[in-house]
Every structure is written in C-alpha cells, then in structure tokens.
C-alpha cells in the first residue's frame, strides 16, 4: 500500500476541503491558520502528537494547502497526510515559529490578505499566539476565526460512522473483559491491564485520555488519579471506558458493586441513572436541542428524588480526538442551543455522585443520531453490576 496511509478516500478529503474553503469565503477570509490536530486529520489525514510542541497548517481559498512542521514530524506527514506542500520549522536557538509562519504566508502570496487563525485549540499556546500577532502586525489582516471546522466535523460521513460502529463493537468485548476482571481483591492495575491488552489486540486506538477507573473513595473521581489500589468487599468501582478506532472515539460507563452487602441507596441510584438514560435517548433525535437533552436528564433524576446528585453536564459529542481529552463540544448542559442533526454522535452519561454518603452510580452509552430512534453503539448494563 503506497504512502500516505489513508483512512478516507481522496474524494472525501476533497469534499471536506471544499466545504472549508466555502466557509472561508463566506467569512471573507483568504485563508486560515490551523493548529487543531483534529481538523488537520479531517482535512488531510495527518496524524501526529507533535502538535503539543508545534504544528501548523494553512488552507487558502485559492487552493493552497500547506503543512509547517518540525523536522521530527516529517515522517508522520509523509506517512499520513495527502498534503504535498510541506515547509520546515527548525528547532534552533532564537528560531521564531511566528517568523516561520510569516515566511510560509509570504511564499503563498498572503501579504495584505485577510487571514483567520484558530485559537480554541491545545495546539496554540497564548505565547505563540501573541508572537504571531506581533509578527503579522501591519503585514496582513489577522483575525480570530470562528470554530467552523469543528462544526463541520460534527455531522459524520458514512465512512466515519463505520469507524464509530467498529469502535462500539470493540467496546462491547472490552467492557465484558473489564467487568470480569473487577471483583473483591482485584488490583486496579490488573483491571487497567485487561483494558489496554484487550483494545490493542482488537486493533483499537488508545483513548485520548486515561479512563478514570476508581474504587472506594476514588470511585467519585471523574478524572484519572495516580496510585493503584485493591478492590475491597462492599466496594464500588467506577468504570468509565473510552477507546477509538482510526481515532474515532466511543465511550461506555457503569459502576460495579462488589458486595456481599449491596445498599438500597446504590440500587435506587442505579434505577434513577437508567431511567435518566432512557429519557434522554427517547428524545435523541433530529430537531432536539442539546439543552433539551440536559433537561430530560435533570428532570428524570429530580423525579427520582436525586436533586443533589445532578451534575451540570450529561454528556458530549465525540469524534476523532487527540490528547488530552476525548470530550468535544458541544457538551450537554442547560440551555445549549445546538440542534441535533442526523449522523451526529453523542455519549450520554448519567452520573450520580452522592458526596454526603460517598456513594457513586452511573450508566453511559454512545449513540448515532438517525432519522428515527438513535442507533446505540455502546451498551452499558441495565441491571446492577454485582461482582461478589
């Protein structure tokens, strides 16, 4: 198979670039400086973690498509990107990334033109942004661009959806294996080992952040913390799993109870979580707003007496993501006006953290928006998971 090693057809990349250029023309821009690796992947297939140091791409309305990369990333560029215009930003003392960007733009005839720049991304530090502003001051018209490429990426193609479904199939096996590895006396490190061993053997990708497994008090932690523990009897183990296939992420979530004593409070929280998930999925259809999804979550939990356990977010959309997070906007929170459209995909999590009692419960599943009922592609246990 000749390089680049692509996961989409040239026609699909061309269509994506055409959509981006059309949006640039609507905004009155002559081009856009990209620093978000997810957008570079969507437009060209480029895969690299080097964005955490530096990586830039330019797309122009006149057809320009250029990578500006560090020498360490040249292998990844040639391996994965359809873009053939590659410029070098060397690593040397006193070397200015902003000057390299200006040189690239000058060679592309952008002096005096209106250039957009992405700022809502981990790939652009505030310091570099200020340096770019200073370098381009009076040379061209630099404007902060709206996050339109992310918006274009929200509605998935059929090829993208096939990767989501594949990731969902792998997640089913991974979840079963992880639950099987969770029991009184189990070491959290062995549970993690089961998770990573299974996903790698099934050709899945690492999730963009570390899944926050936790037992005991750390079961309430929704972010990864260090130092592994052993699962105890009468314990709770939060299993928030995420993985990707060809970078496209899915997630699934449940809490395993070890017993032999299972509290009524835990069971009531589980019933409320399942009811909230079902209520949310019932309206997970085109035309619903993301804010209405949150309302369904909140109302259902409150109807079950869980007023104090309601969080401010009940999920988010997912796509091809890079560290440090697999979460993408829009998040499911109150008043979010984003309207659901067919072929979007959302992870809905119903998390209850009772900080007064120290108890936690959750269920979470991912779905593809269709013209009718959602297509559920990851599946959380609907009965309490008891591993004693």
C-alpha positions, 0 to 999 in steps of 0.5 A: 500500500503506497504512502500516505496511509489513508483512512478516507478516500481522496474524494472525501478529503476533497469534499471536506476541503471544499466545504472549508474553503466555502466557509472561508469565503463566506467569512471573507477570509483568504485563508486560515491558520490551523493548529487543531490536530483534529481538523488537520486529520479531517482535512488531510489525514495527518496524524501526529502528537507533535502538535503539543510542541508545534504544528501548523497548517494553512488552507487558502481559498485559492487552493493552497494547502500547506503543512509547517512542521518540525523536522521530527514530524516529517515522517508522520506527514509523509506517512499520513497526510495527502498534503504535498506542500510541506515547509520546515520549522527548525528547532534552533536557538532564537528560531521564531515559529511566528517568523516561520509562519510569516515566511510560509504566508509570504511564499503563498502570496498572503501579504495584505490578505485577510487571514483567520487563525484558530485559537480554541485549540491545545495546539496554540499556546497564548505565547505563540499566539501573541508572537504571531500577532506581533509578527503579522502586525501591519503585514496582513489582516489577522483575525480570530476565526470562528470554530467552523471546522469543528462544526463541520466535523460534527455531522459524520460521513458514512465512512466515519460512522463505520469507524464509530460502529467498529469502535462500539463493537470493540467496546462491547468485548472490552467492557465484558473483559473489564467487568470480569476482571473487577471483583473483591481483591482485584488490583486496579492495575490488573483491571487497567491491564485487561483494558489496554491488552484487550483494545490493542489486540482488537486493533483499537486506538488508545483513548485520548485520555486515561479512563478514570477507573476508581474504587472506594473513595476514588470511585467519585473521581471523574478524572484519572488519579495516580496510585493503584489500589485493591478492590475491597468487599462492599466496594464500588468501582467506577468504570468509565471506558473510552477507546477509538478506532482510526481515532474515532472515539466511543465511550461506555460507563457503569459502576460495579458493586462488589458486595456481599452487602449491596445498599438500597441507596446504590440500587435506587441510584442505579434505577434513577441513572437508567431511567435518566438514560432512557429519557434522554435517548427517547428524545435523541433525535433530529430537531432536539436541542442539546439543552433539551437533552440536559433537561430530560436528564435533570428532570428524570433524576429530580423525579427520582428524588436525586436533586443533589446528585445532578451534575451540570453536564450529561454528556458530549459529542465525540469524534476523532480526538487527540490528547488530552481529552476525548470530550468535544463540544458541544457538551450537554448542559442547560440551555445549549442551543445546538440542534441535533442533526442526523449522523451526529454522535453523542455519549450520554452519561448519567452520573450520580455522585452522592458526596454526603454518603460517598456513594457513586452510580452511573450508566453511559452509552454512545449513540448515532443520531438517525432519522428515527430512534438513535442507533446505540453503539455502546451498551452499558448494563441495565441491571446492577453490576454485582461482582461478589 
